[in-house]
Amino acid sequence: MLQKVNFRPGFNKQVTPTGAEGQWTGGDYVRFRYGTPEKIGGWDQLGEDNITGAARALHQFDDNAGIKYAAIGTNRILYVYLGGIFYDIHPLRDTIIGCDFSSTTSNTAVTVTFPSPHGLADDDIVKFDAVSGVTAIGSTYTDASFEDIKFMVTSAPTSTTITITMATAETGTQLNNSGSASALLYYTVGPPNEIGGYGFGTGQWSGTASGPATTTLVTTIASDVAVTTVVLTSSTAFPSSGEIRIGSEDISFTANDTSTGTLSGGARAQNGTTLALHTAGATITNISDYVAWGESSSQDVTLEPGLWVLDNYGTTLIALIYNGKCFSWDSTVANATATRATVLAGAPTTSRHMLVSSVDRHLIFFGTETTIGTRSTQDDMFIRWSDQESTSDYTPTATNTAGTQRLANGSKMMGAIRGRDGLYVWTDNAVYLMRFVGQPFTFSFEQVGTNCGLIGKNACVEVDGTAFWMSENGFFQYAGQLQSVPCLVEDYVYDDVNTTSRNLINCGLNNLFGEISWYYCSNGSNIIDRVVTYNYMESALAKQPVWYTGSLARTAWADSSIYDKPHACYYTTADNSSFDVVGNTDGVSTYYEHEIGTDQINAGGAVTSVLGEITSGDFDITQKRSAQGQMIGAPDLRGDGEYLMKIRRFIPDFITQTGNTQITLMLRDYPNNSSASSSLGPFTITSSTDKVDTRARARAIALKIENTAASQDWKLGTFRLDIQPDGRR
């Protein structure tokens, strides 16, 4: 007899597939709408270029003329997107006039010599201007090779020299202190990823270094050279990244070429150690697993990534480098996209977070300085705000509303967002409601939750008067009352998330479908590669929490508001094809518009199929019996597995279907059996497929639905099976 197969919306990963009868257990690139699963919409690249580094902040606003801007902050450069073009508006730290260039034949490295200390470090950005005199006869390079071009610093061997990597090698006469140029030095934002470091017991605290491997040094390392590579006799037993000790000096590395024994991407004098001379044959110890004073070490220090906080004060973009300075960019000046952000006058110079209050218009800094301009006074729990309608006056007086406040519950400020009733402010342990009350106090602070701090600075969102966020110990919401959000994928997510990279977690709202998504790094990854989504609209309809997970990776997200569709950024380290930085090694980000078509469309029209798939829990049957023991009525699909089933056919049903869809029946006799070895199908389903005949027999069946190619879309209807009992064994 034909039986309808109905499933509750959302995933349940808290139980086994057998325990999840009548539910979905997993999938990818799917969502639920009106109780049924469907493939998510596609996305289209905005702009023809990839931008440099990891995009960590995305903020959209418009000016008085209705011109729409998208500000994107990467770990290297601050951009503004307008009309399909990315404009570099990154602030300049300094300009040094009179630097020159030298090269060597058959080498891509160029040494730049400055007339004064440059203060640059590896991977910083420098741009050259007013280049002249690069005229060495027969050289590959000319003035045009450097003029108005940005380079990533390859190394900084001394205080007055750097090396940069050219796109092509020197093939002619080498440059030798040739030419002159102005060097525009970009403010440093930080590394692309968040990594763990080692605390007490390393460096100047001595102790005993022990690790899984030791070897010897091949070439001598001078005491005053900032090497980026170290050649070992053998590096096969060393990790892919970590730290080594040579003598009394610690050196970090980010790559290990075991074929040549070369550790690269290095930085000297780590963990408080100092530069030293190391001769060939010196012993090298892996201290990536460091042990000091007879105790096992752990990665208890986090090296925070390069992050931005973006907001707008009217038509002015306010941009804060995380734990750094604050800048402003005026969108209304003539030829605004040719101007740069500048230091915001009067503002604190070191802060963890920043926010513009909506109605009362105060610029508020969190985790900031107790004395403006003195970085050493930064207090991670201290809040400072400007006078009303001012971004430059932070000195409290009897006639203004500037002020300060220090919160007590927690060790550091984590984040803040605007809400309907005020500002939600999180520490690492608590949440506060910050309300404007006017003089003399300006703001009131009410602690509304504890043991529910924010896991990462961007892991929160507000929807229609309710704040949602991810904590270290679960998901929470606040709408006048603190509540835990029940989550049927919670164990899966918290077992999967890389907590070392917690500050990279970002939350995105897609109000078109009622979705709140948290994008995070999975275990073993320091790059965002997972997402967990809570659908608050479906949860209200189903009267139960609706969650789902996937592999959509987005480092920054902006909901539809200024633009009609959501926008987001994707970051990869597998590609360094930045359009504007020569020698980039930090990877690139791509800017996408979502809910467009069925596929991923990149620059030039390159199509990548979005493969949506979903898998159900196991379902089995039971059979009613008469008093005489005879089977009566139709078998019940929500059974206890007393009988095996014979599946004669199934009838597919899709509300919408574009192209083909595949259906697989995964068969299992016992919970510990592998369904993969006894699957039936996949069956290709078209819009004209009436039924599929099968000859299957199993105690339990799970259903998998998927598309396998581009230009395919689907939304499931009511699936039906023709089944009958077929014995107990």
N, C-alpha and C positions, 0 to 999 in steps of 0.2 A: 504494500500500500504506500501511496505517496505521503510523505510527512514533511511539513514545513520545518526548516532549520533556522531558528532565530537566536541571535546573540545580543547580549547587552553591549552598549557602547563602551569604548575604552579598553585598555589593556589591563590584564591582571598578571603581574609577575611575582606576586607574593606567594603563590602556590605552584604546585606541579601542573603540567598539562592535564593530567587526570583530574586534579582538583579544580581546574578551571572550566568545568563543563558549562556550556552555555555562555562562554566568554571568549574574548580574543586574548591571545597570549603574547603577541608580538607582531612586528612589521616594520616598515620603513617607508617614508615619503607618503604617508597616509594621514587623513584626519577623519573626524566624525562630524556629520551634519544631519540633524533630525534623526539621530539614533543609528545611522548606517554609515559604514566606512566608504571613503572615496579617495582616489589619488589626489595629492595636493596640486596646486597650480604651478606652472613653470616660472622661469625668470629670465630676464633679458639684460645683457650688459649695457650699462650707461657709460657713454664715452668710449673712445677707441683705445684708450691706454690703460695699462696697469700702473698703479701708484706705488711708490717706494715704501717698503716696510709693512708692518702689521697695523691695520686700521683698528684703533681702540676706542674711538668716539665718533659718533655721527649725530649732527644736530642740524635741523632744518628751520629756516625762518624766511620771512619776506620783508621787503622794505615798504616805504610809503607808496611807492609806485606799483606795488604788486609783483616786483621782481623776486623770483624764488631762488634762494641760496641753500646749498648743502655744504656745511663745514665738516671736513673729515680730518681727524687728527691721527696720524700714524706715529710709530715710535721714533720716526726720523723727521717727518715734515708735516706741517699744517697746510692743508689745501682748502680751497673753496671751489665747489663744482657749480658751473653756470653754463647753460646752453650746450651741454655735451663736452665741455672743456674743463680740465683741472688747472687751477691757477695756484701757484706757490705763493702763499702769504706768510710764510714762516718768519718769525722775528730773528733779527741778527744780534748776536752777542757782541761782535766787534768787527772792525774792518782794519786790516793791516796792509799798508801800502809799501810796495817795493820788493815783493818776493820774486824769486827766479826759479828756473827749472833746469834739471840735468837728467840725462838718460844714458843708457848703455845699449850698445848694439845687440839685436836679437832678444831684447827684453821688453816686457810691457810695463815694467816699473819705472816711474819717474819720481825723482826726489825733488821736493819743493823746499827751498831754503827761505826762512823769514828773517827780517832784520831785528826782530824782537821775539820774546817767548810767545808761543801761539796758544797754549793751554788746550790743544786738541788731544783727543784720545782715539784709539782704534774705533772705526765705524762711525765717527762723527761726519758731518756733512760740511764741505767747504765749496764755495763758488768763486770763480775767478772773473775779474772784470778789468777793463782798461789794460788788456794784455798787449804788449808791444815788444819788439826786438827778438822774437823767437825766429831767428833767420839763419841758423847754422846751415851751411851749404851741404846739401845732400841728406839732411835730416828728414825723417818721416813727418815730424811735427812742425806746425806753424802756429802763428798767433791764433788762427781759427780753431786749432785743436784744444784750446783752453778757454777762449773768450766766451763768457756768458754760459759756462757749462758747470754743472754741479758734479762733484766727485765724492765718493765715500773714502774716508781715510783708511788706507790699508794698514799702516803702522805709524807710530810716532817715536822714532829711535832716540831723538833728543828734544830738548825744549824748543829748539828753533828749526827743526826739520820734520817733515813728514814724507811718507811715500804714498803715491796714488797709483792705481792700476789703469792703464790706458786700454781702449777697446782693441787696438792693434799694436803689434810690437814695433820697436825701432828697427828699421831695416837699413838705415843709412848711417851717415856721420852722427855720432852721438852729440847730444846737447851737453854743454858744459857751462853751468852758471849762465845760461842764456836767457835773455828776456827780462821783463819786469811786469808785474801785475799787482792788482789789488785783490786781496783775499777776503771774502765775506764769510765770516764764521757764524754758523747756525747754532742756536741754542741747542744743547743736548737734551733729549727727552729720556732715552733709556733703552735697554735691550728689548728685543721683540717678545721675549718670553720670560716667565717667572720661574726661577730655579732655586733649588735648595742649596744652602751653604752649611758650613760647619762652625759650630760655636766654640765654647770653652774647651781648652785643651790643645788647640792647634796654635801654630805661630809662636809668638814670643813666650807663650806659656809652656813651651817645650813638651816634655812627655815622650812617649815612644811611638813612632809611626810604624804601623804594620798594615799590610794589605795582601791581596792575593798574588802580587807579582813584584819582582825586582828585576832590573837589568842594568846596563851600563850606557853611558853617553858616548856617542860616536864622534862629535865635533866639539871643540871648545866654545863656551859661551862667555863673552866678555861681561864685566860687571856693570857696564853703562849702556848696554844695548837692549832695547825692548823687543826681544825676539818674539815672533809669532809662531815659529815652528821649532820643534826639538826632535832630533833624529836619534832613535834608540837602536841598540843592537838588535832587539826584537821587541815588538809591541803586541804580539799576538795574544798575550794574557792580560792586556790592559783593556779597560772599558772603552766604549766609543766616545765618551766625554767624561771629564772629571778633573782631578788634580794629581800632580806628582810632586815629590820632594827630591831636590838635589842639594846635598849638604844641609844647610840651614834655611834654604829658600824654597817656598812653595810656588808652583807655576800651574795655572789652569790650562785646559785645552778643551776644544769643542768638537774635534774630529780626530780619528785614528785610522791612518792608512797602514794596515798591517802588512801590505805587500812591500813597503819600503821602510817600515818602522818609524813613520813620521807622525808625530802629534802636532796638530795645527790649530789655528784660532786661539793661540795662547795669550796669556797675560801674566806678567811676572810679579813677584813680591806680593803674593796673596796671603790672606789670613794674618796680616800684621808683620810678615817677614820682610826682609830687605834684600836689595840686589846684591849679588855676590858673583865672584869669578868661579866658573866650573870648567875643569879641564877634561879632555877626552879620557874615557875610562872611568869617570866618576859614577858612583852607584846612584841609580834612580829607583825610587820607591813609589808605588801606587798608593796614594793616600785618599783616594775616592771613598774608601771604607776605613777611615782613620780611627785609630784607637789611642787614647791618651791616658796616662796614669793608671794603666791596667784596666780601664773601663771601656766598654763598647761605645762608640760615638754614634750620633744620629744627626740627620740633617735638620737641626733645630733653628737655623737661621735662613730666612727667605730673602733672596735678592729680588727686589720688586721690579716689575717690568716698566717700560716706558708707556705712561698712560696720560690721557688728556681728560679734562672736565670742560665741557662746552655749554654755554648758555647765551642768551642774548638780552641786552639791556636796551629795549626799543629796537632800533635798527643797527645797534652796535654789537658785534660779536665779542663775547668775553671768553677767553681761552686760558685755562690754568694747566700748566704742566704739573702732574701729580708729584707732590712734595717739592714743588719748585715755584717759579714766578708766575704772575698773572699778566695777561696781555689783552689788548683790545684792538679791534679792527672795525673801522667805520665804513659801512656799505654805501653811504650816501655821498661820499666825496667823488669828485670827478675822476673817471678812470680808476675806480676803486680796486679792480682786480690786478692793477699794476702796482698797488701799494702793499706794504707789509704790516703785519700786526706789530705793535709797539708795547713796551712795558707800560702797564697801567699805573699812572702816577698816584702816589700816596698809598697804594695797596700793600698788604703784607707780601713778603718776598718768599715765604715758604708755607705752603698749606697742603692739606690732604684732599680737601674737597671745596667746592664753591657752588653757590646757588643764588639766583635772583628771586626774591620773594615777589609774588605776583601782583597783589593789589597795592600793598604799601611800598613796593619798589625800594628795597634795601638789597645791597650786595653783601652776601654773607659768606664768610670763610670758616671752615671747620678744620680742627687739628692744625692750628696756625700759631703764629708768634705771639708771645705776650708783649714783646717789644718790637714794633714794626721796623723792619730792616735788619734785624739781628737774627740770623738763621739759628744760632745756638739756643735761642729762647723758644724754639718750636715746642709746643705742648700738644700732644696728640689728642687731648680731650678739651682743648680750649676753642671757643667760638668767638669770632669778632665780626661785627657788622657795621656798615657805613651809615652815615646820616641819610635820612629819607631823601630820595631824588638826587643822590650823589654817589659817584663811584670813587671819589678821591678823599673824602673827609671821614676819618675813622677815629677822631679824637672826641670822646664824650664830653659834652658841656651841658650846662643847664638849659640851653636854648636849642639843642639838637637831639636827634634820636639815635646817634651812634652809641655803641655799647659793646660789652663783652659778657661772656658767661662760660664757666667751666662745669662740665658735666661730671658726675661722680661714678656712675655704674659702667665699668668697662676699663679697658686699657688704651683704646684708641678709637677715634672716629672712623666709621666705615663709609657712610653715604647719607644722602638726604635727597628727598624729592618733594615737589609741591603736591598738596592734596586739597580737597574741597574745604576742609575745616582748618587748614594750617599747613605746616611743614612736618613731614615725617623725618626724624633724625635717628640714625642708628649708630650705636657703638658695636664693638665685637661681642657684647653681651646683652644689650638692652635696646629698646626702642622708646623714643620720646616724641611727644606732640608739641611742636613749637608754634605758638600763636602770637599774632600781633595784637598788643593791648594798648599801645600808645604810651606817652610819657606818664611817669618817669622811668618805667621799666622797659618799655618798647616791646619786649617779647616775654611771654610766660613759657615755662618749660614743665611739662607733665610727663613723668615716666609712666608709660602705659603697658610695658611688658618687660620681663626679665628672662634670662636664659633663652633668648630668641634673637640674638644679635645677627647682623648681616654677614653672610659668608664672604662676599666680595662687594666692592664698591658699586658695581652696576647690576647687582642681583635683585633689584626691586622695581616695582611699577605700581602706579595708582590707576584704578578703573572705577569711574562713577562713584567716588567717595570711599572706595575700599582699597587699602594698600595690601599688596601681595609681595612676599619675599621668600628667599631661600636662606635658611640658617645653617649652622653647622650640624644641627640635629633635627632637621625637618623643614617643612613648608608651613608658612603662617600667613594669616590675614588679619587686618584690623579695620573695623568699621564701627567704632565706638566701643568695641570689645575685642580683646585678643582671642584668636581662635587658631587652633592647629588645623591645617587643611589635610583631611585624610587622603592618602596617596597609595594606590595599589601597585605602584612601581618603585616605591621608596627604597626598599632594600637593594633593588637592582641598581638604582642611580647612585646611592651612597657607597655601595661596594665598588662601583665603576669609576666614580669621580676622582681625579687627581687633586687632592686637597692642597698639594704644594703650589698648584696653579690656580688657587681659589680666586685671586684678584682678577683673573681673566674671565671669570664667569660673567656673562651679561644676559640681561633679561629683556625680551622684546614682546611688545603687544601687537597683535594683529586683530584689530577690532572688527574687521570684515567677517571674521569667523569666530569671534569670542575666544581667541587663543592667547595664553600667556606662556611663553617659551623661555627656558633657561638653556643657554648654550655653554658647554663646559668641555674641559679636557678629560679624556678618559685615562684610566690607569696606564702608565707607561708612555703617555704622550704629554708634551708641554705645548701642544697646538690644539685649539678647539676642534673637536671632531664628533661631538655628540650633542643631542638636544633632548630635553624632556619638556612636554607640553601639558598644561592644564587648561581644559576647555570649560570656562565658567558658564557659558551659555548652554552647552550640552548638559553640564552637571545640573543646572536648574531644571531643564526639561526632563532629565532622567531621574531626578531626585536622588542622585548618587554621584560621587566624584568620577569624572571622566578624564583619564590621563593617557598619554601615548608617548612613545619614545622614537628616536630615529638617529640618522647619521648626518642630517643637514648641519653644516658647519658655518656659522656666521659669527664674526668677531665684533660686529656693531650692527644695530638695528634701529630704524625709525619707522613708526607707524604711519599709516596714511592720514594725512592732515593737510600739511602744506602741499603735498603731492597727492594724487588720487589713489596711488597704490603704495604699499610698504616698500621701503628701500633698505638695503643691507649690504654689508661688506664681507668678502671671503678672502682669507689669507692662506698662502701656501709658501713653504720654503723650497719647494721643488722647482721654482721658476724665479729667476732674478731679472726678468726682462722689464725692468723699470724704464719708462720713457724719458725720464729726466735726470737720472743719476748714473754716471759712469762708474763701474767698479762695484756696483751694489752686490752685497752678499747677504742681505737681510730678508730676502724673499719679497714678494709683491702682494698687493691687495687688489681685488676687483670689485667694482661697484655695480650692484644689480637692482633692478626693479622687479618685484615679485608679483605673483598672481597674474602672470602673462602667459597665455598659451599652455602647452603641455610639456615643454622641454626647456633645457638650459641653452640659451643662445648667447654666444660670445662674439667678440669683435670680429667683423668680417663675415658674420653669419654662420660660424661654426656651431653645429648642433650636437649636444650631448643629451641622450635620452634620460629622462627621470623615471626610474624604475620603482613604481609603487607596488608594495606587496604586504599582505597581512595573513596571519596564521591563527587559527582557532585552537581552543583547548579540545581535548578529546570528548566525544560524546558516544554514549552507548545506549542499550535498550533494556527494558524490562517488559514483562508480559503479564497482564492480569489473567487470573485463573478462576474457574468456577469452583463450587464446593466439591465437585467431583474431580478437580484437578485438570480440567480441560482449559486450554488457552482460549480466551474470549477477547473480543475487541481488537483495536489496533495496538501494535506495540508502542510503548512510550519511549521517546528518544531521551528523555531525562531519566535514564534508568540507572541500574546499579551494576550493569555488565554481567547479569546472570546468564544471558544468552549471547552467542555469537550472532552476528548479523550477516545476512546475504544482501548485498547491494546490487540491484539489477540495473539501475539507471539513475541518472540525476537530471534535473531540469534547471538549467541556469536562468537567472533573472537579474538583469541590470537596469537600473533606472535610466542611466545614460551609458553609452559605450561608443568610443571612437577607435576604430581599428580592432585588433585582436586582443583577447585576454586569455590567460592560461589558468586552468583550475587543476589542482592536484589533490587527490585523496590519499592521505597518509594513514596507513593501517597499522594497528598495534593490538596484540592479544593480551599483553601484560604491560603495566606501567613502565617497567625497566627495559622493555624491548625498544630497539631503535626503529623509529618509523621511517627513517631514511632508506632503510634496506627493503622496505616493503611498500613503497609508495605506488600508487596507481595513477598514471598520467606522466607528465602534464597533458591535459586535453586543451586543444586550441578552440576557443569559443569566439565565434563571430556574431554579428548582430542578427544573423539568420539561423543560428543554431537552435533547434527546438529541444533536442534532448541528446544525451550521450549514454549509450549502452555500456554497461560495465559487467564484469563478472568478478566481483570482489567479495571476500569473506573475512571478517575480522570481529574482534570483540569491541574494539573502539576505533573511531575514525576521527581524524582532524582534517580540516579544510584549509587549503592555501590558495589564495587568489593573487595574481600578479600580472603586470604587463612586462614585456621583454624588449621593446623597441621604441623608437621615437614616434611621435605623433599619435600616441595611444593614450586614451583616457577612459576611466570607468568609475561608476558609482553603483555599488551593490544594491540589489533589491532583496527579494525573498527567495532563498535557495530551497529546493525541494529534492528529497531522496525517495526512491522506491526501495523499501527495505522490508524484510521479514525475518523472524527468528529462525535460526538454523542450528539448533542444538546447543548443548552446554560445553562441548569440547570439540 
